[in-house]
Amino acid sequence: MTKERIGMALWGLVGIALLGSSIMKLIGGEEVEAMLGKNALYLGLIELTCVIAMFLPATRSLGFFLCASYLGGVIATEWINVGEAPIPGVTLSTLLYVGIALYRPAAMGYLLGGKDKV
């Protein structure tokens, strides 16, 4: 198995987790309504848009940045509002960054100030 395939598999895991989360937010439910209130629908749509952008080959890089930004918001919200360790957000974010590093190493160089273009 090549590095690219492992990177895509990690992206797929993150994508499946975010897709499931967005569907739960779009369908709604008592637990989701109690936690997010009226914002559940908007967050579900934003999350679904990020996942779609990540899985389309033409917008894959944009999808990575959108998902990374969304997960940053998840980490901040869990840490500040819930007061617990943001383990799910950190785990998904780590898998996303490791996946991009394996799938397209030039993207990590670009993120860290490298001269390689994505």
Backbone as ProteinMPNN parsed JSONL, in Angstrom:
{"seq_chain_A": "MTKERIGMALWGLVGIALLGSSIMKLIGGEEVEAMLGKNALYLGLIELTCVIAMFLPATRSLGFFLCASYLGGVIATEWINVGEAPIPGVTLSTLLYVGIALYRPAAMGYLLGGKDKV", "coords_chain_A": {"N_chain_A": [[0.852, -1.182, 0.0], [0.612, 2.151, -0.907], [1.907, 5.396, 0.113], [0.181, 7.414, -0.689], [-2.291, 6.109, -0.892], [-2.708, 5.341, 1.758], [-2.878, 7.87, 2.908], [-5.221, 8.782, 1.608], [-7.009, 6.951, 2.693], [-7.009, 7.713, 5.377], [-8.075, 10.269, 5.079], [-10.552, 9.488, 4.163], [-11.627, 8.225, 6.442], [-11.89, 10.43, 8.181], [-13.64, 11.922, 6.62], [-15.917, 10.241, 6.56], [-16.61, 10.259, 9.269], [-17.202, 13.004, 9.632], [-19.264, 13.245, 7.778], [-21.233, 11.562, 8.864], [-21.687, 12.958, 11.234], [-22.691, 15.37, 10.201], [-25.054, 14.493, 8.995], [-26.493, 13.636, 11.229], [-26.867, 16.112, 12.437], [-28.418, 17.395, 10.511], [-30.696, 15.763, 10.332], [-31.558, 15.959, 12.902], [-32.751, 15.756, 16.287], [-33.489, 14.901, 19.672], [-31.245, 15.026, 21.391], [-29.359, 16.415, 19.814], [-30.711, 18.81, 19.36], [-30.847, 19.719, 21.984], [-28.177, 20.223, 22.543], [-27.212, 21.955, 20.473], [-29.281, 23.579, 19.63], [-31.047, 25.853, 17.568], [-29.004, 26.18, 15.796], [-28.127, 23.798, 14.75], [-28.974, 22.935, 12.187], [-27.677, 24.773, 10.463], [-24.972, 24.307, 11.087], [-24.805, 21.631, 10.309], [-25.194, 21.872, 7.526], [-22.933, 23.392, 6.814], [-20.901, 21.626, 7.559], [-21.46, 19.443, 5.864], [-20.975, 20.653, 3.382], [-18.216, 21.094, 3.573], [-17.296, 18.425, 3.623], [-18.16, 17.468, 1.129], [-16.644, 19.114, -0.554], [-14.135, 18.155, 0.115], [-14.124, 15.567, -0.91], [-14.425, 15.819, -3.66], [-12.376, 15.722, -6.494], [-11.486, 18.077, -7.831], [-11.738, 20.086, -5.953], [-10.334, 19.321, -3.749], [-8.103, 20.3, -2.222], [-9.12, 22.719, -1.262], [-11.234, 21.652, 0.214], [-9.786, 20.316, 2.189], [-8.693, 22.499, 3.65], [-11.064, 23.738, 4.479], [-12.241, 21.715, 6.068], [-10.237, 21.437, 8.006], [-10.372, 23.951, 9.195], [-12.999, 23.904, 10.162], [-12.794, 21.794, 12.011], [-10.999, 22.965, 13.764], [-12.674, 24.869, 14.902], [-14.422, 23.125, 16.178], [-12.741, 22.021, 18.115], [-12.11, 24.314, 19.645], [-14.682, 25.04, 20.551], [-15.469, 22.794, 22.057], [-13.531, 22.89, 24.047], [-13.84, 25.428, 25.282], [-16.666, 25.863, 25.744], [-17.786, 23.386, 26.597], [-15.928, 22.434, 28.38], [-14.402, 20.197, 28.597], [-11.759, 17.889, 27.655], [-10.856, 18.235, 24.296], [-11.019, 15.713, 22.728], [-12.261, 14.216, 20.494], [-12.247, 16.161, 18.38], [-9.514, 16.823, 18.184], [-8.439, 14.34, 17.523], [-9.66, 13.783, 14.991], [-8.69, 15.979, 13.564], [-5.937, 15.517, 13.647], [-5.777, 13.097, 12.204], [-6.618, 14.091, 9.753], [-4.558, 15.927, 9.067], [-2.307, 14.21, 9.006], [-3.132, 12.567, 6.972], [-3.161, 14.356, 4.75], [-0.468, 14.942, 4.672], [0.626, 12.52, 3.901], [-0.735, 11.982, 1.509], [-0.361, 14.221, -0.185], [2.511, 15.488, 0.017], [3.69, 17.939, -0.661], [1.793, 19.811, -0.002], [1.956, 20.057, 2.754], [4.471, 21.199, 2.982], [3.921, 23.627, 1.793], [2.077, 24.618, 3.632], [3.728, 24.999, 5.804], [5.343, 27.046, 5.035], [6.906, 26.421, 2.87], [8.254, 26.318, -0.531], [7.049, 24.819, -2.449], [4.374, 24.397, -4.684], [0.904, 23.617, -4.404]], "CA_chain_A": [[0.0, 0.0, 0.0], [1.442, 3.339, -1.032], [1.621, 6.498, 1.026], [-0.998, 8.127, -1.184], [-3.491, 5.348, -0.529], [-2.884, 5.452, 3.206], [-3.374, 9.228, 3.129], [-6.625, 8.838, 1.191], [-7.793, 6.178, 3.663], [-7.183, 8.563, 6.557], [-9.051, 11.297, 4.682], [-11.858, 8.828, 4.101], [-12.115, 8.054, 7.813], [-12.333, 11.746, 8.656], [-14.818, 12.277, 5.841], [-17.057, 9.446, 7.018], [-16.995, 10.769, 10.583], [-17.852, 14.306, 9.462], [-20.522, 13.022, 7.07], [-22.179, 11.053, 9.861], [-22.016, 14.064, 12.134], [-23.54, 16.341, 9.506], [-26.375, 13.886, 8.817], [-27.17, 13.711, 12.529], [-27.276, 17.502, 12.66], [-29.478, 17.729, 9.562], [-31.896, 15.029, 10.731], [-31.982, 16.49, 14.195], [-33.059, 14.799, 17.339], [-33.579, 15.572, 20.966], [-29.899, 15.308, 21.902], [-28.745, 17.438, 18.976], [-31.423, 20.057, 19.648], [-30.477, 20.171, 23.324], [-26.805, 20.723, 22.541], [-26.928, 23.002, 19.494], [-30.44, 24.432, 19.42], [-31.41, 26.164, 16.183], [-27.793, 26.203, 14.965], [-27.802, 22.453, 14.267], [-29.168, 22.867, 10.736], [-26.61, 25.539, 9.801], [-23.708, 23.588, 11.266], [-24.873, 20.441, 9.479], [-24.975, 22.267, 6.134], [-21.527, 23.785, 6.673], [-20.099, 20.408, 7.646], [-21.698, 18.69, 4.641], [-20.275, 21.358, 2.313], [-16.788, 20.805, 3.74], [-17.046, 17.034, 3.246], [-18.309, 17.362, -0.325], [-15.466, 19.746, -1.16], [-12.974, 17.311, 0.365], [-14.182, 14.357, -1.717], [-14.352, 16.122, -5.089], [-10.968, 15.898, -6.852], [-11.166, 19.447, -8.239], [-11.753, 20.994, -4.797], [-9.793, 18.566, -2.619], [-7.276, 21.159, -1.368], [-10.046, 23.621, -0.575], [-11.938, 20.84, 1.199], [-8.887, 20.097, 3.327], [-8.629, 23.712, 4.469], [-12.376, 23.942, 5.099], [-12.399, 20.735, 7.147], [-9.291, 21.78, 9.067], [-10.926, 25.113, 9.889], [-14.182, 23.46, 10.906], [-12.34, 21.014, 13.167], [-10.45, 23.926, 14.72], [-13.827, 25.404, 15.627], [-14.92, 22.055, 17.055], [-11.818, 21.939, 19.252], [-12.301, 25.504, 20.479], [-15.997, 24.99, 21.187], [-15.434, 21.769, 23.102], [-12.657, 23.31, 25.129], [-14.363, 26.601, 25.985], [-18.052, 25.758, 26.192], [-18.069, 22.136, 27.288], [-14.982, 22.36, 29.483], [-13.722, 18.904, 28.596], [-10.679, 17.758, 26.684], [-11.45, 18.089, 22.951], [-10.405, 14.524, 22.137], [-12.729, 13.898, 19.137], [-11.773, 17.158, 17.423], [-8.064, 16.689, 18.026], [-8.199, 13.08, 16.811], [-10.017, 13.953, 13.583], [-7.774, 16.947, 12.972], [-4.654, 14.84, 13.477], [-5.914, 12.179, 11.069], [-6.711, 14.902, 8.538], [-3.229, 16.457, 8.739], [-1.435, 13.096, 8.627], [-3.601, 12.14, 5.657], [-2.681, 15.281, 3.705], [0.985, 14.826, 4.599], [0.939, 11.31, 3.145], [-1.324, 12.038, 0.178], [0.267, 15.277, -0.971], [3.525, 16.072, 0.899], [3.958, 19.335, -1.021], [0.824, 20.661, 0.693], [2.482, 20.347, 4.089], [5.547, 22.167, 2.798], [3.258, 24.913, 1.521], [1.493, 25.069, 4.891], [4.797, 25.386, 6.724], [6.158, 28.096, 4.451], [7.743, 25.903, 1.798], [8.075, 26.957, -1.822], [6.327, 23.928, -3.363], [2.971, 24.755, -4.907], [-0.005, 22.476, -4.292]], "C_chain_A": [[0.894, 1.24, 0.0], [1.034, 4.403, -0.029], [0.368, 7.26, 0.608], [-2.286, 7.411, -0.784], [-3.757, 5.399, 0.966], [-3.423, 6.837, 3.549], [-4.834, 9.371, 2.745], [-7.525, 8.058, 2.153], [-8.031, 6.999, 4.931], [-8.176, 9.681, 6.276], [-10.449, 10.706, 4.661], [-12.455, 8.619, 5.479], [-12.645, 9.369, 8.377], [-13.605, 12.164, 7.927], [-16.059, 11.529, 6.283], [-17.54, 9.938, 8.377], [-17.725, 12.111, 10.463], [-19.184, 14.169, 8.725], [-21.596, 12.504, 8.026], [-22.631, 12.138, 10.824], [-22.948, 15.064, 11.467], [-24.944, 15.781, 9.29], [-27.162, 13.926, 10.125], [-27.655, 15.128, 12.824], [-28.421, 17.899, 11.739], [-30.784, 17.018, 9.91], [-32.45, 15.592, 12.029], [-32.305, 15.367, 15.158], [-33.044, 15.554, 18.653], [-32.201, 15.951, 21.508], [-29.235, 16.447, 21.14], [-29.391, 18.787, 19.248], [-31.037, 20.612, 21.013], [-29.083, 20.79, 23.34], [-26.63, 21.964, 21.671], [-28.085, 23.952, 19.246], [-30.742, 24.624, 17.945], [-30.204, 26.163, 15.247], [-27.453, 24.854, 14.355], [-27.926, 22.37, 12.75], [-28.042, 23.577, 9.998], [-25.263, 24.833, 9.915], [-23.672, 22.318, 10.417], [-24.629, 20.757, 8.011], [-23.525, 22.664, 5.879], [-20.634, 22.539, 6.66], [-20.247, 19.559, 6.38], [-20.985, 19.325, 3.451], [-18.773, 21.088, 2.38], [-16.454, 19.392, 3.27], [-17.154, 16.857, 1.733], [-17.097, 17.962, -1.032], [-14.223, 18.874, -0.994], [-12.959, 16.088, -0.55], [-14.157, 14.613, -3.218], [-12.9, 16.394, -5.473], [-10.586, 17.34, -7.201], [-11.061, 20.399, -7.054], [-11.156, 20.331, -3.556], [-8.95, 19.431, -1.68], [-8.137, 22.142, -0.59], [-10.797, 22.871, 0.517], [-11.082, 20.552, 2.417], [-8.864, 21.315, 4.237], [-9.963, 24.001, 5.158], [-12.584, 22.981, 6.263], [-11.458, 21.022, 8.308], [-9.801, 22.975, 9.873], [-12.132, 24.73, 10.724], [-13.766, 22.691, 12.157], [-11.658, 21.896, 14.208], [-11.557, 24.562, 15.552], [-14.421, 24.39, 16.585], [-14.046, 21.966, 18.31], [-12.029, 23.118, 20.192], [-13.625, 25.465, 21.227], [-16.025, 23.966, 22.306], [-14.632, 22.239, 24.306], [-13.273, 24.433, 25.959], [-15.751, 26.362, 26.563], [-18.352, 24.505, 26.997], [-17.149, 21.965, 28.487], [-14.259, 21.031, 29.589], [-12.569, 18.926, 27.599], [-11.285, 17.501, 25.307], [-10.881, 16.903, 22.175], [-10.946, 14.2, 20.739], [-12.21, 14.873, 18.08], [-10.284, 17.043, 17.15], [-7.733, 15.414, 17.246], [-8.501, 13.223, 15.323], [-9.072, 14.921, 12.876], [-6.405, 16.312, 12.716], [-4.701, 13.871, 12.295], [-5.965, 12.937, 9.747], [-5.335, 15.409, 8.112], [-2.249, 15.352, 8.344], [-1.825, 12.59, 7.246], [-3.103, 13.045, 4.547], [-1.167, 15.187, 3.569], [1.398, 13.593, 3.8], [0.438, 11.396, 1.71], [-0.615, 13.051, -0.714], [1.289, 15.996, -0.086], [3.832, 17.535, 0.585], [3.006, 20.278, -0.311], [1.317, 21.001, 2.098], [3.643, 21.324, 4.008], [4.988, 23.55, 2.56], [2.655, 25.481, 2.799], [2.555, 25.598, 5.841], [5.743, 26.424, 6.131], [7.089, 27.63, 3.362], [7.414, 26.568, 0.471], [7.319, 26.081, -2.825], [4.871, 24.367, -3.469], [2.131, 23.481, -4.868], [-0.572, 22.133, -5.623]], "O_chain_A": [[1.815, 1.356, 0.809], [-0.026, 4.331, 0.592], [-0.411, 7.697, 1.455], [-3.258, 8.051, -0.383], [-4.908, 5.49, 1.391], [-4.32, 6.968, 4.382], [-5.607, 10.004, 3.463], [-8.665, 8.452, 2.399], [-9.128, 6.981, 5.49], [-9.013, 10.008, 7.117], [-11.411, 11.344, 5.087], [-13.655, 8.814, 5.673], [-13.719, 9.41, 8.977], [-14.534, 12.693, 8.537], [-17.139, 12.113, 6.373], [-18.745, 10.026, 8.613], [-18.745, 12.327, 11.117], [-20.13, 14.899, 9.019], [-22.737, 12.964, 7.991], [-23.806, 12.224, 11.182], [-23.889, 15.553, 12.092], [-25.923, 16.519, 9.393], [-28.359, 14.215, 10.126], [-28.729, 15.316, 13.395], [-29.302, 18.659, 12.141], [-31.86, 17.605, 9.795], [-33.663, 15.683, 12.217], [-32.142, 14.186, 14.852], [-32.632, 16.712, 18.717], [-32.008, 17.054, 22.02], [-28.624, 17.333, 21.737], [-28.697, 19.798, 19.354], [-30.913, 21.825, 21.184], [-28.833, 21.759, 24.057], [-25.974, 22.921, 22.082], [-27.88, 25.035, 18.698], [-30.698, 23.674, 17.164], [-30.371, 26.147, 14.027], [-26.561, 24.778, 13.51], [-27.062, 21.788, 12.095], [-27.509, 23.052, 9.021], [-24.505, 24.771, 8.948], [-22.628, 21.968, 9.868], [-23.94, 20.007, 7.321], [-22.955, 22.312, 4.846], [-19.722, 22.428, 5.84], [-19.262, 19.016, 5.881], [-20.447, 18.615, 2.602], [-18.134, 20.875, 1.349], [-15.445, 19.183, 2.597], [-16.331, 16.172, 1.127], [-16.584, 17.387, -1.992], [-13.355, 18.857, -1.867], [-11.885, 15.619, -0.927], [-13.887, 13.688, -3.983], [-12.25, 17.222, -4.836], [-9.475, 17.773, -6.896], [-10.369, 21.413, -7.137], [-11.447, 20.742, -2.434], [-9.072, 19.308, -0.461], [-7.911, 22.372, 0.598], [-10.977, 23.389, 1.619], [-11.577, 20.542, 3.544], [-9.0, 21.188, 5.454], [-9.984, 24.46, 6.299], [-13.051, 23.386, 7.327], [-11.838, 20.868, 9.469], [-9.673, 23.002, 11.097], [-12.274, 25.177, 11.862], [-14.318, 22.908, 13.236], [-11.729, 21.611, 15.403], [-11.401, 24.769, 16.755], [-14.872, 24.744, 17.674], [-14.555, 21.851, 19.425], [-12.116, 22.935, 21.407], [-13.686, 25.818, 22.405], [-16.548, 24.239, 23.387], [-15.02, 22.006, 25.45], [-13.236, 24.396, 27.189], [-15.988, 26.627, 27.741], [-19.095, 24.56, 27.977], [-17.557, 21.406, 29.505], [-13.574, 20.774, 30.578], [-12.426, 19.858, 26.808], [-12.145, 16.632, 25.169], [-10.324, 17.075, 21.09], [-10.14, 13.925, 19.85], [-11.78, 14.453, 17.006], [-9.847, 17.155, 16.004], [-6.84, 15.42, 16.399], [-7.691, 12.828, 14.485], [-8.701, 14.702, 11.723], [-5.793, 16.551, 11.675], [-3.777, 13.829, 11.484], [-5.42, 12.481, 8.742], [-4.98, 15.332, 6.936], [-1.441, 15.545, 7.435], [-0.965, 12.228, 6.443], [-2.666, 12.557, 3.504], [-0.636, 15.335, 2.469], [2.41, 13.618, 3.098], [1.113, 10.932, 0.79], [-0.307, 12.759, -1.869], [0.959, 17.023, 0.507], [4.198, 18.291, 1.484], [3.362, 21.426, -0.041], [1.112, 22.118, 2.574], [3.787, 22.188, 4.874], [5.52, 24.537, 3.069], [2.712, 26.689, 3.029], [2.308, 26.539, 6.595], [6.827, 26.654, 6.668], [7.985, 28.373, 2.962], [6.424, 27.291, 0.355], [6.985, 26.536, -3.919], [4.224, 24.669, -2.465], [2.593, 22.406, -5.251], [-1.362, 21.196, -5.734]]}, "name": "protein", "num_of_chains": 1, "seq": "MTKERIGMALWGLVGIALLGSSIMKLIGGEEVEAMLGKNALYLGLIELTCVIAMFLPATRSLGFFLCASYLGGVIATEWINVGEAPIPGVTLSTLLYVGIALYRPAAMGYLLGGKDKV"}
